[in-house]
Amino acid sequence: MDKNNLKFNKIYESYVSRYTRGGFLTGDLVKVRDDYKSSEGYKKMSPEYKAKLEDLLASDLNLRVSGIENKYPSKQPGNTDNSSGEFAVTVSQETAPGRYDGFYQFPDDIFTPVDVYPNRMPVPDSFVRPNKTEINPDTLEFDVDYIGQNPLVSQVDAGYLPDAEKKPKMGDAKELHNTNVKTDQFGAPTFDAQAIGGGNVPDTSIYLK
């Protein structure tokens, strides 16, 4: 292999962070500085740009960074000249979550990022519609006896539970009228307590008081 004929494309890469791009990142929520009129960038703006900025200030829509441009950009995006410290910021109005409307380029010294983490983006007042819903929760009254009982009190046979607190209250006794009633065997084998299954109980004598 002739090494002299090998061709390589040089790749220029750079790490882009907030503090290599004028303190902004694309997608940032920003606001106009309180003292923006005293900034050098604002003083150099044309009257048309100043009027547009006033229009943005008159609206309550969120302003998001949609682009960051270097003052003297190079043709190679990874060139370190793109991090010279002099930038212009393109901002857009967020007319819906994630929808940027309009692209306006201004000097970066008239904006400041707004950190809302860990909350979501603020909702403009113009997005909030009148809502007459009233939420006045009432105390729920239980009509059924077993609803609302102590959850630590078992509602089943608690003979295997060691805690007396969990022992259920005895229900009403069932009346059998103290009469021994023979039960229909439905072809079952004769009752034998020692046999597997035991068969059907022949009568109700074991339930008598």
C-alpha positions in Angstrom: 0.0 0.0 0.0 1.3 3.4 -1.0 1.0 5.6 2.1 1.6 8.7 0.0 -1.7 8.2 -1.8 -3.8 7.9 1.3 -6.3 10.7 1.8 -7.8 11.8 5.0 -10.5 14.4 5.7 -9.5 16.6 8.7 -12.4 16.8 11.2 -12.6 19.9 13.3 -14.5 19.5 16.5 -15.1 21.7 19.5 -17.0 21.4 22.7 -19.9 23.8 22.7 -21.1 24.8 26.2 -23.1 27.7 27.7 -19.9 29.7 28.4 -18.4 29.3 25.0 -21.5 30.7 23.3 -22.1 34.0 25.2 -23.7 32.4 28.2 -26.7 31.0 26.1 -27.8 27.7 24.7 -30.4 27.1 22.0 -33.8 26.6 23.7 -33.0 28.8 26.7 -35.8 30.8 28.2 -34.6 34.4 28.3 -35.9 37.8 29.4 -34.8 41.4 28.5 -32.5 42.9 31.1 -34.0 45.7 33.3 -31.2 48.0 32.2 -31.1 47.0 28.5 -31.3 50.6 27.3 -27.9 51.3 28.8 -26.2 48.3 27.1 -23.8 48.9 24.2 -25.7 46.5 22.0 -29.0 48.4 22.4 -27.4 51.8 21.7 -26.1 50.4 18.3 -29.5 49.0 17.3 -31.5 50.7 14.5 -34.9 52.3 15.3 -36.6 49.4 13.6 -34.9 46.9 15.8 -35.7 48.9 18.9 -39.4 49.1 17.9 -39.5 45.3 17.5 -37.9 44.8 20.8 -40.6 47.0 22.4 -43.2 44.8 20.7 -41.7 41.7 22.3 -41.7 43.4 25.7 -45.4 44.4 25.3 -46.2 40.7 24.9 -46.3 38.2 27.8 -45.2 35.2 25.6 -42.1 33.3 26.6 -38.9 34.3 24.7 -36.8 31.3 23.7 -33.3 31.3 22.1 -33.6 29.9 18.6 -30.1 30.6 17.4 -26.7 31.9 18.5 -24.4 33.5 15.8 -20.9 34.6 16.1 -20.1 38.1 15.1 -17.4 36.9 12.7 -18.3 33.3 11.9 -15.9 30.9 10.1 -16.9 28.5 7.4 -15.9 25.6 9.7 -18.4 25.2 12.5 -15.8 23.6 14.8 -13.3 26.4 14.5 -12.5 28.1 17.8 -13.0 31.4 16.2 -16.7 30.8 16.6 -16.2 31.1 20.4 -14.6 34.6 20.3 -17.1 36.0 22.8 -18.9 38.3 20.5 -22.3 36.9 19.7 -25.8 37.8 18.5 -28.8 35.9 19.8 -31.8 35.0 17.8 -34.9 34.9 20.0 -38.5 33.7 19.1 -41.8 33.9 20.8 -43.1 30.6 22.1 -46.7 30.6 20.8 -47.3 27.0 22.0 -45.1 24.5 23.9 -42.1 23.9 21.6 -43.4 26.2 18.8 -41.2 29.1 18.0 -42.8 32.0 16.1 -40.7 34.7 14.5 -36.9 35.0 14.5 -35.4 38.2 15.8 -31.6 38.7 16.1 -30.4 41.0 18.8 -27.2 41.7 20.6 -26.6 39.2 23.4 -26.0 41.9 26.1 -29.7 42.8 26.3 -30.9 39.4 27.4 -30.3 37.2 30.4 -31.2 33.5 30.8 -34.1 32.5 33.1 -33.6 29.3 35.1 -36.9 27.6 36.0 -35.4 24.2 36.9 -36.9 21.9 38.2 -40.2 23.5 37.1 -41.7 23.6 33.7 -41.8 26.7 31.5 -44.1 29.4 32.9 -47.5 29.7 31.4 -48.3 33.2 30.0 -51.5 34.9 31.4 -52.7 35.2 27.8 -52.8 31.4 27.6 -55.0 31.0 30.6 -58.8 31.0 29.9 -61.4 31.9 32.5 -62.4 28.8 34.5 -65.4 28.9 36.8 -64.8 25.5 38.2 -65.1 25.4 42.0 -63.7 22.5 43.9 -65.3 22.2 47.4 -64.8 18.6 48.5 -67.3 17.3 51.0 -66.8 14.6 53.7 -67.9 11.3 52.3 -70.5 9.6 54.4 -70.4 5.8 54.5 -73.8 4.1 54.3 -72.4 0.6 54.3 -71.3 -0.7 57.6 -68.1 -2.4 56.6 -66.8 0.6 54.6 -64.5 2.8 56.6 -63.7 0.3 59.3 -60.3 0.0 60.9 -58.1 -1.6 58.2 -56.2 -3.4 60.9 -59.3 -5.3 61.9 -59.6 -8.4 59.7 -63.0 -9.0 58.2 -62.4 -12.7 57.9 -61.8 -15.5 60.5 -58.8 -14.3 62.4 -58.2 -17.4 64.5 -54.7 -17.6 63.1 -53.8 -14.0 64.0 -51.9 -13.5 67.3 -52.9 -9.9 67.8 -56.2 -9.4 69.7 -56.4 -6.0 68.0 -56.8 -7.7 64.7 -59.5 -10.1 65.9 -62.8 -9.3 64.1 -66.0 -8.7 65.9 -68.4 -11.5 66.1 -71.3 -11.2 63.7 -74.9 -12.1 64.5 -75.6 -15.7 65.4 -77.3 -17.8 62.7 -80.5 -19.4 63.9 -80.9 -23.1 63.2 -83.9 -23.5 65.5 -82.1 -26.3 67.4 -83.4 -28.8 65.0 -81.3 -31.6 63.5 -81.9 -31.7 59.8 -80.7 -34.5 57.6 -78.7 -33.3 54.6 -79.0 -34.6 51.1 -75.9 -36.6 50.3 -76.2 -36.2 46.5 -74.6 -39.7 46.0 -71.7 -38.9 48.3 -70.1 -41.7 50.3 -71.0 -42.2 53.9 -69.4 -39.7 56.2 -66.1 -40.8 57.6 -64.0 -38.3 59.4 -60.9 -40.4 58.9 -61.3 -40.8 55.2 -59.9 -38.5 52.5 -62.5 -35.8 51.9 -64.7 -37.2 54.7 -67.8 -37.3 52.7 -70.8 -35.0 53.3 -72.0 -34.4 56.9 -75.2 -36.5 57.2 -77.1 -33.9 59.3 -76.8 -30.5 61.1 -76.3 -31.8 64.6 -72.8 -30.3 64.8 -74.3 -26.9 64.4 -76.8 -27.2 67.2 -76.3 -25.0 70.2 
